[in-house]
Amino acid sequence: MLAFARDTWLIFGRLVRLTLRMPIWIVMAVVQPVVWVVLFGALFQSVAKLPGFEGTSYIQYLAPGVAMMTALFGSAHSGLALLGDIERGVLDRMLATPVARGALIAGRVTHAAAQVILQVGIILFVAWLRGAEPRGGFAGIALVCISAALLGGAVAALSNGLALLARRQEIVIAIMNFVLLPMIYLSSMLMSSGLMPLWISSAARFNPVNWAVRAARAGYEGQGVAAELPPLVLLWVFATVCVGLATLAFRRYRRAS
């Protein structure tokens, strides 16, 4: 277990260094969440006046939702970096070392989760500047970060697993976009469930993205354990399944190599 944790940390550190060498990523990681909060907050602010909307302020409602959106888009293309390592022979060279095999996936999932937490902090700060209030206090903010990390880690695991199976960037990008965009709009990320068509609100109950949004929003609003725990448990199960699928894809890659 210690060896696994050490190797995961080493893989994580390598990915952090690679990320820091790309200034454009740092700029996008900071600017994009700010743009989303400002644009969506301005575009949909009148929605809060409609009967059936949950709450009185759209920016208050939006903050946890945009945090989960960032988790999705920040992790969806995690597999592209893995494809780069495959094409350059880096992954095969790593497999020739005594590194723990599971750490090669765990390090990437951890890296994606860490990126997401950083961006969530920026989003919640900007939302606070625009009038949103974390009524759940520091515990609520922590729950938003945990929900985003679980969702981002799950999506990163799926992206890496798909990369190992498909071996082509075009396929990874196309499939991830095809899957994730409907999941966003079949959730309460941007729109109150009370204003959704019945079939969308019904589908949202089985949507992992909506589980993350519900858990994050319950924590942000300080709604209590009864509202926070059920979607968080479902999200944890989803993340565990995704990591398991990525592990199976990695084993198949090793057998085919």
C-alpha positions in Angstrom: 0.0 0.0 0.0 2.9 2.4 0.8 4.5 1.6 -2.5 1.2 2.3 -4.3 0.7 5.6 -2.5 4.4 6.6 -3.3 4.1 5.8 -7.0 0.7 7.6 -7.2 2.3 10.7 -5.7 5.2 10.4 -8.2 2.9 10.2 -11.2 0.8 13.0 -9.8 3.9 15.2 -9.3 5.0 14.5 -12.9 1.6 15.6 -14.3 1.6 18.7 -12.1 5.0 19.7 -13.5 3.9 19.1 -17.0 0.8 21.3 -16.4 2.8 24.1 -15.0 5.0 24.2 -18.1 1.9 25.1 -20.1 1.1 28.8 -19.2 -2.0 28.7 -21.5 -3.5 26.0 -19.2 -3.0 28.2 -16.1 -4.6 31.1 -17.8 -7.6 29.1 -19.0 -8.0 27.4 -15.6 -8.4 30.8 -14.0 -10.3 32.7 -16.7 -12.8 30.1 -17.9 -14.5 29.6 -14.5 -14.8 33.4 -14.1 -16.3 33.7 -17.5 -18.9 31.0 -16.9 -20.0 32.5 -13.5 -20.3 36.0 -15.0 -22.0 35.0 -18.3 -24.4 32.4 -17.0 -25.2 34.6 -14.0 -26.1 37.6 -16.2 -27.9 35.5 -18.9 -30.2 33.6 -16.6 -30.6 36.0 -13.6 -34.3 36.7 -14.4 -35.1 33.0 -14.0 -35.0 33.5 -10.3 -38.3 35.6 -10.6 -40.2 32.7 -12.1 -42.7 30.7 -9.9 -41.3 27.4 -9.0 -37.6 28.5 -8.9 -35.6 27.2 -5.9 -34.4 30.2 -4.1 -34.4 34.0 -4.7 -31.0 34.5 -6.3 -29.8 32.9 -9.5 -26.1 33.4 -8.7 -26.6 31.6 -5.4 -28.2 28.7 -7.2 -25.6 28.8 -10.0 -22.4 28.6 -8.0 -22.4 24.9 -7.2 -23.7 24.1 -10.7 -20.9 25.9 -12.5 -18.4 24.2 -10.1 -19.7 20.8 -11.3 -19.6 22.0 -14.9 -15.9 22.9 -14.5 -15.3 19.4 -13.0 -16.8 17.8 -16.1 -15.0 19.9 -18.8 -11.7 20.0 -16.8 -11.6 16.2 -16.7 -13.2 15.1 -19.9 -10.1 15.2 -22.0 -7.7 13.8 -19.3 -7.2 10.8 -21.6 -5.6 12.9 -24.3 -2.5 13.3 -22.1 -2.4 9.6 -21.7 -2.6 9.2 -25.5 0.4 11.5 -25.8 2.4 9.3 -23.4 1.4 6.2 -25.4 2.4 7.7 -28.7 5.8 8.9 -27.3 6.4 5.5 -25.7 6.4 7.0 -22.2 3.8 4.6 -20.9 5.5 1.5 -22.2 8.8 2.7 -20.6 6.9 3.1 -17.3 5.6 -0.4 -17.6 9.2 -1.6 -17.8 9.8 -0.2 -14.3 8.7 -1.6 -10.9 6.0 1.2 -10.6 2.7 0.0 -9.2 0.4 -0.5 -12.2 -2.6 0.9 -10.5 -0.7 4.1 -9.7 -0.5 4.9 -13.4 -4.2 5.4 -13.4 -4.6 6.7 -9.8 -2.0 9.4 -10.4 -3.9 10.7 -13.3 -7.3 10.6 -11.6 -5.8 12.4 -8.6 -4.3 15.1 -10.8 -7.6 15.7 -12.5 -9.4 16.0 -9.1 -6.7 18.4 -7.8 -7.2 20.6 -10.9 -10.9 20.7 -10.3 -10.6 21.7 -6.7 -8.4 24.6 -7.6 -11.0 25.8 -10.2 -13.9 25.3 -7.7 -12.2 27.6 -5.3 -12.0 30.3 -8.0 -15.6 29.8 -8.9 -16.9 30.1 -5.4 -14.8 33.2 -4.7 -16.1 34.9 -7.8 -19.6 33.9 -7.0 -19.1 35.4 -3.5 -18.0 38.6 -5.0 -21.2 38.7 -7.0 -23.4 38.2 -3.9 -23.5 34.4 -3.4 -23.2 33.2 0.2 -22.0 29.7 1.3 -24.7 29.2 3.9 -23.2 25.8 4.8 -20.0 27.5 5.9 -16.6 25.9 5.5 -18.1 22.4 5.7 -20.4 23.3 2.8 -17.5 24.6 0.7 -15.6 21.4 1.5 -18.6 19.3 0.3 -18.7 21.3 -3.0 -15.0 20.5 -3.4 -15.5 16.8 -2.6 -18.4 16.5 -5.0 -16.4 18.2 -7.7 -13.4 16.0 -7.0 -15.4 12.8 -7.2 -17.2 13.8 -10.4 -13.9 15.0 -12.0 -12.1 11.9 -10.9 -14.8 9.7 -12.3 -14.9 11.5 -15.7 -11.1 11.5 -15.8 -11.1 7.7 -15.2 -13.6 7.2 -18.0 -11.6 9.4 -20.4 -8.4 7.5 -19.6 -10.1 4.2 -20.0 -11.5 5.2 -23.3 -8.1 6.4 -24.4 -6.6 3.1 -23.6 -9.2 1.3 -25.7 -9.6 3.7 -28.6 -6.0 4.9 -29.0 -7.2 7.9 -31.0 -7.8 11.5 -29.9 -10.7 12.0 -32.3 -12.6 9.1 -30.8 -12.0 10.2 -27.2 -13.1 13.8 -27.9 -16.2 12.7 -29.9 -17.4 10.2 -27.4 -16.8 12.3 -24.3 -18.6 15.3 -25.8 -21.5 13.0 -27.0 -21.9 11.6 -23.5 -21.3 14.6 -21.3 -23.3 17.3 -23.0 -26.7 15.5 -22.6 -25.7 14.7 -18.9 -25.3 18.5 -18.3 -28.7 19.4 -19.7 -30.4 16.4 -18.0 -29.5 17.8 -14.6 -30.3 20.8 -12.3 -26.9 22.3 -13.0 -28.2 25.4 -14.6 -32.0 25.2 -14.2 -34.2 24.5 -11.2 -35.8 21.1 -11.3 -39.2 22.8 -10.6 -38.9 24.5 -14.0 -37.9 21.4 -16.0 -40.2 19.3 -18.2 -41.3 16.2 -16.3 -39.3 13.8 -18.5 -36.1 15.7 -17.9 -36.6 16.0 -14.1 -37.3 12.2 -14.1 -34.2 11.4 -16.1 -32.1 13.6 -13.8 -32.8 11.3 -10.9 -30.5 8.7 -12.5 -27.9 11.1 -13.8 -24.5 11.0 -11.9 -23.9 14.7 -12.8 -27.2 15.6 -11.1 -26.1 13.6 -8.0 -22.9 15.8 -7.9 -25.0 19.0 -8.3 -27.5 18.0 -5.6 -24.8 17.1 -3.1 -22.8 20.2 -3.8 -25.8 22.5 -3.6 -27.1 20.9 -0.4 -23.7 21.5 1.2 -23.5 25.0 -0.2 -26.9 25.9 1.2 -26.4 24.1 4.5 -29.4 21.8 4.0 -28.0 19.1 6.4 -26.9 15.5 6.2 -30.3 14.2 5.1 -30.0 16.2 1.8 -26.3 15.9 1.4 -25.5 12.2 2.1 -27.7 10.2 -0.4 -26.5 11.9 -3.6 -22.9 11.9 -2.3 -23.0 8.1 -1.7 -24.4 7.5 -5.2 -21.6 9.7 -6.6 -19.0 7.8 -4.7 -20.3 4.5 -6.1 -20.2 6.0 -9.6 -16.6 7.2 -9.2 -15.6 3.8 -7.9 -17.2 2.0 -10.9 -15.5 4.4 -13.3 -12.0 3.8 -11.7 -12.7 0.1 -11.9 -13.6 0.3 -15.6 -10.4 2.3 -16.3 -8.4 -0.4 -14.5 -9.9 -3.1 -16.6 -9.1 -1.0 -19.8 -5.5 -0.7 -18.5 -5.2 -4.4 -18.0 -6.5 -5.0 -21.6 -3.9 -2.5 -22.9 -1.1 -4.4 -21.1 -2.2 -7.7 -22.5 -2.3 -6.2 -26.0 1.1 -4.5 -25.7 
